[in-house]
Amino acid sequence: MLAESLKSVRTRWPGRIVGAAGGARLDRGCIFIVPSRVGAAFGAALLLMLLAAINYRNSLAYALTFLLGAVFLVGVLHTYRNLAGLRLQAGAPAAVFAGEQARFPIRLDSDGRAHQALALGWSSGAPQLYDLPAGGAVTVELGLPAPRRGWLPAPRLRVESRFPLGLMVAWSWIAPEQRALVYPQPLSGDLPLSAGALEEAEEEGRRARGEGVDDYQGLRAYRPGDSKRRLDWKAYSRGRGLLVKDFAALEGSELCLDFAALAGDGESRLSLLCHWVLELSVCQRPFVLQLPGRRLGPDSGEAHREACLRALALYGEAP
């Protein structure tokens, strides 16, 4: 019962939460320490040993009890010192697609002494153990599922230590103040051109010029730098070698990925647009992304790709 009560205290008592966006240093104002299950059992055994020593008036029993009590107190000090002075700084997480794992970087810095068996984990997950050498630094990445698009804020981070004896558990709560941008999950489908682009393509004819994504031209030999998404794996399995599906662009037609030209619910539309933003960016083909109340492009390149993906990720969210 005592062990369960101590675990409940550690879980529900947040204590002082320290922000780590600009760097946080753990000190006595934010480190909390209580006996672990092993420590609670050890303390109960010491109490029984003390009662036996008093009852039998045995000097050796007194000496052993006080010696183990001193070890317990020294363990309290070392468990606290294993966290004290530790510096944490939250980094910027990279953007991911819905359904992937977002990685939140946390930098750990030592203040001159080693920190061993540090347990880091989210408030609702299992912690991971890390060792930090004296005067050194290490960057760890904590994963968090990203089930849907938009901003994914990092939950509270728990830093814990049971070093060296496991009799005590010291912990501190950290607010990383991080958030990862989650793009829609790409969904393959037909090219979602606006009505104006389709009419223009029909009027000017389907004349191919160079590489693109509009008109399928057949298969060609693989060249270094070709997108792996266009590899024909069926041909490779038949022993025909690495072949790439070749497409050509349509002359005179401005590709406009239009949200309104699609059918279905909003999330499936965003996923289809996300797929074609990635495909057109690989081909370095200029395009326009048309969302309700917002238009991006025509443009190409990495900056345009990131701007379009960001607009799709944050579509419908309040600024």
Secondary structure as UniProt FT lines:
FT   HELIX           2..12
FT   STRAND          17..19
FT   STRAND          24..25
FT   TURN            28..30
FT   STRAND          32..35
FT   HELIX           37..56
FT   HELIX           59..81
FT   TURN            82..85
FT   STRAND          87..90
FT   STRAND          96..97
FT   TURN            98..99
FT   STRAND          101..109
FT   STRAND          115..122
FT   TURN            123..124
FT   STRAND          128..132
FT   TURN            134..135
FT   STRAND          137..145
FT   STRAND          150..153
FT   STRAND          157..161
FT   TURN            163..165
FT   STRAND          168..175
FT   STRAND          179..183
FT   HELIX           195..204
FT   STRAND          208..221
FT   TURN            224..225
FT   HELIX           228..230
FT   HELIX           233..237
FT   TURN            238..239
FT   STRAND          243..250
FT   TURN            251..252
FT   STRAND          256..258
FT   HELIX           259..261
FT   HELIX           266..283
FT   STRAND          287..291
FT   TURN            292..293
FT   STRAND          294..299
FT   HELIX           302..313
FT   TURN            314..316
//
